[in-house]
Amino acid sequence: MLAPTPKRFSMIREFHLADWFTLGNAVCGVGALFSTLSYIETHDARHVLYACALVLAALVFDVLDGRIARWRQKSSAMGRELDSLADVISFGVAPALLAYGCGMQGLYDRVVLAFFVACGVSRLARYNVTAEALAGSPGGKVKYFEGTPIPTSIALVGLLALAAWQGALREQLWGGAWELGGFTLHPLVLLFALSGSLMISRIRIPKL
């Protein structure tokens, strides 16, 4: 076996402190996915609450990584890409899978949830390629977002946490289920369609 060389760990050395918090965001998002799968397997609503708590923890890490980067005045293109990938997991895929696990499993539900994730990915990609233009100069601060940021999906996660707390999951899901053309739609999933649409909109949101 070859002895490890410094080059093998060069990527780790390039990480800034903020990047480690970004990884914490991603790890919490993956944990939320695992908790959701545990709920699908066991039907124990505590796992839904665990998943929601982990998405909230991911949001805390997401806020902290930005503040730490500004405080230390250290950021990089890799950090920005890392942040986007973590956000896709924690605020895109995790909420969508959580909604699916909570009972939004009809064909129309799946289409809407896939749309929601696609909007989140598109929103992050647009931000990454337009950040400098929105800042007005290279290295400048972005003054506003176009479209709602993907972490706003925490509101949907909070709603699902409340549903789990009240036992309104699966067959008891708020709004019931509609049969349209032989396929099922849960009206609650339309909130995900709204959230996704706002992400890809041109609405300007001031960046605090």
Long-range contacts (C-beta under 8 A, 24 or more apart in sequence): 14-76, 14-78, 16-69, 16-72, 16-74, 16-75, 16-76, 16-79, 17-68, 17-72, 17-74, 18-65, 18-66, 18-68, 18-69, 18-72, 18-74, 18-75, 18-79, 19-65, 19-78, 19-79, 19-82, 21-61, 21-64, 21-65, 21-68, 22-61, 22-62, 22-65, 22-79, 22-82, 22-83, 22-86, 23-82, 23-86, 24-57, 24-58, 24-61, 24-65, 25-58, 25-59, 25-61, 25-62, 25-65, 25-83, 25-86, 25-87, 25-90, 26-58, 26-85, 26-86, 26-89, 26-90, 28-54, 28-55, 28-57, 28-58, 28-61, 28-90, 29-54, 29-55, 29-58, 29-86, 29-89, 29-90, 29-91, 29-93, 29-94, 30-89, 32-58, 32-90, 32-94, 32-98, 33-89, 33-93, 33-94, 33-97, 36-94, 36-97, 36-98, 36-100, 36-101, 37-97, 37-101, 39-101, 39-102, 40-101, 43-170, 45-164, 45-165, 45-167, 45-169, 48-98, 48-101, 48-102, 48-160, 48-161, 48-164, 48-169, 49-161, 49-164, 49-165, 51-94, 51-98, 51-101, 52-98, 52-157, 52-158, 52-160, 52-161, 52-164, 53-161, 54-94, 55-90, 55-91, 55-94, 55-95, 55-98, 55-154, 55-157, 56-154, 56-157, 58-86, 58-90, 58-91, 58-94, 59-90, 59-91, 59-151, 59-154, 62-86, 62-87, 62-90, 62-91, 62-151, 80-128, 80-131, 81-128, 84-124, 84-125, 84-127, 84-128, 87-120, 87-124, 87-150, 87-151, 88-117, 88-120, 88-121, 88-124, 88-150, 90-151, 91-120, 91-150, 91-151, 91-152, 91-153, 91-154, 92-116, 92-117, 92-120, 92-121, 92-150, 92-153, 93-117, 94-157, 95-153, 95-156, 95-157, 95-160, 95-192, 96-192, 98-157, 98-160, 99-156, 99-160, 99-188, 99-189, 99-192, 102-160, 102-163, 102-164, 102-169, 102-170, 102-173, 103-169, 103-170, 103-171, 103-173, 103-186, 104-173, 104-186, 104-188, 104-189, 105-184, 106-177, 106-183, 106-184, 106-185, 106-186, 107-183, 107-184, 108-180, 108-183, 108-184, 108-185, 108-189, 109-184, 109-185, 109-186, 109-189, 112-189, 112-190, 112-192, 112-193, 113-189, 113-192, 115-192, 115-193, 115-196, 116-153, 116-192, 116-193, 116-195, 116-196, 117-196, 118-196, 119-195, 119-196, 119-197, 119-199, 119-200, 120-150, 120-153, 120-196, 120-199, 122-199, 122-200, 123-147, 123-148, 123-149, 123-150, 123-199, 123-200, 124-150, 126-200, 141-207, 142-207, 143-206, 143-207, 144-204, 144-205, 144-206, 144-207, 145-204, 145-205, 145-206, 145-207, 146-201, 146-202, 146-203, 146-204, 146-205, 147-198, 147-199, 147-200, 147-201, 147-202, 147-203, 147-205, 148-195, 148-198, 148-199, 148-201, 148-203, 148-205, 149-199, 149-205, 150-199, 152-195, 152-198, 152-199, 153-195, 155-195, 156-191, 156-192, 156-195, 159-191
